[in-house]
Amino acid sequence: MRSTSSRRTGAGKVSGTPIRHPGRGRRLYTIENPRKSTVLTVMTALFTLYCLLPLVWLVINATKSQPDFVSTFGLAPGRGFALWDNIAGVFTYQDGIFSRWLLNTVVYVVVGATVSTFLAALGGYALAKLDFTGKRVFLFVVLGSISVPGIALAIPQFLLFAQLGMTNTPWAVLIPSFINPFGLYLMWVFAAEAVPSGLLEAAKIDGAGEFRTFVQIALPLLAPASVTVLLFSFVSIWNNYFLPLIMLKDPAWYPLTVGINQWNKLGSTAGNGALIQNLVITSSLLTIIPLIVAFLSLQRYWQSGLSLGAIKG
C-alpha cells in the first residue's frame, strides 16, 4: 500500500517536504526539494571559480597603471585607481583607432547576426513546413555542415574571395557570417512543432502568399528560437578572430579581436618601447561588456528558446 502521508498544495502538487516511507525510513524527494549531492556542489563551485577567476583578474588589472601592472600581484589591487585614465588612453592611443575597431565590430555584428538569423528562420521554416525536391538531401547537407568547424573553411573562403577581389573589404567578413548551419537546424526543429500547419493553411486560403505567410504568421511564432539564434550569432561574430585576420590587411577594417591582438603583440615585443599592457587589458574589458549586456538582457528569451527547442525536438 502506498503512503498516504504526503501533503498536497492548493494546486494539487506534492509539497517540497521529504516524505518518509512507513517502515523503511527512506526519504522521497520532489522536484522542489531534490536530493543534495556534495560532490556535485563542489564540482559546480570549482567550475564557477574557473569561469569567474579570469573575469575577476581582468577587472582588477584594468584598474592598474602600467607600472602597477608589472610590479603587483595579479589578483591584488594596484597602488592607485587608474581605470578612467586607462579608458581614456584606450580611446586616444594611435589617434583613437580603437573607436574605429569598435564601430567595425558593431557593424559586423548587427548586419551579420540580423541577416543570418533571418535566413536561418526562413530556411528552417521552409524545411519544416514546405515540400520541395531535394529536401532530404539538403537536410543531410545541413546536418553534415554542423560538424565542420568554421576554421577549416577559412582558407578556402580566403582563396574564393581573393579570386573575386573582395579581400581586405568588409564583405569578406560579412558574407561568411550570413551562413549559420546550427541556427538553421535549430529553427528547423523549432518550426516543425511551433508553427501549426492548420494556421498556415488558413492563411493561404485567405490569399496570403508564402513569403507573407512566413513574415506575418510564422516569424512571430519563431521569436524564442530567433532570439536564441541571434544571441549565438552575436557572440560568434563578436569573437570572430581568424577569418578577419586572414581576410583583412588594412587596420581601418579590423574588428576588436584583431585590433587588440595587434596591440598585445606591440606591447609584448621586447625593445619597442611601447609598454601598453594596461591598455590591452582595459580594452579587453571594454570588449566583453557588450556580450555581458546581451546575455543579461536576452536571457529569458534565450532560455525559453533552448528549452522549447529541446522539448519539441
C-alpha positions, 0 to 999 in steps of 0.5 A: 500500500502506498503512503498516504502521508504526503501533503498536497498544495492548493494546486494539487502538487506534492509539497517540497517536504521529504516524505518518509516511507512507513517502515523503511525510513527512506526519504522521497524527494520532489522536484522542489526539494531534490536530493543534495549531492556534495560532490556535485556542489563542489564540482559546480563551485570549482567550475564557477571559480574557473569561469569567474577567476579570469573575469575577476583578474581582468577587472582588477588589472584594468584598474592598474597603471602600467607600472602597477601592472608589472610590479603587483600581484595579479589578483591584488589591487594596484597602488592607485585607481587608474581605470578612467585614465586607462579608458581614456588612453584606450580611446586616444592611443594611435589617434583613437583607432580603437573607436574605429575597431569598435564601430567595425565590430558593431557593424559586423555584428548587427548586419551579420547576426540580423541577416543570418538569423533571418535566413536561418528562420526562413530556411528552417521554416521552409524545411519544416513546413514546405515540400520541395525536391531535394529536401532530404538531401539538403537536410543531410547537407545541413546536418553534415555542415554542423560538424565542420568547424568554421576554421577549416573553411577559412582558407578556402573562403580566403582563396574564393574571395581573393579570386573575386577581389573582395579581400581586405573589404568588409564583405569578406567578413560579412558574407561568411557570417550570413551562413549559420548551419546550427541556427538553421537546424535549430529553427528547423526543429523549432518550426516543425512543432511551433508553427501549426500547419492548420494556421498556415493553411488558413492563411493561404486560403485567405490569399496570403502568399508564402513569403507573407505567410512566413513574415506575418504568421510564422516569424512571430511564432519563431521569436524564442528560437530567433532570439536564441539564434541571434544571441549565438550569432552575436557572440560568434561574430563578436569573437570572430578572430581568424577569418578577419585576420586572414581576410583583412590587411588594412587596420581601418577594417579590423574588428576588436579581436584583431585590433587588440591582438595587434596591440598585445603583440606591440606591447609584448615585443621586447625593445619597442618601447611601447609598454601598453599592457594596461591598455590591452587589458582595459580594452579587453574589458571594454570588449566583453561588456557588450556580450555581458549586456546581451546575455543579461538582457536576452536571457529569458528569451534565450532560455525559453528558446533552448528549452522549447527547442529541446522539448519539441525536438 
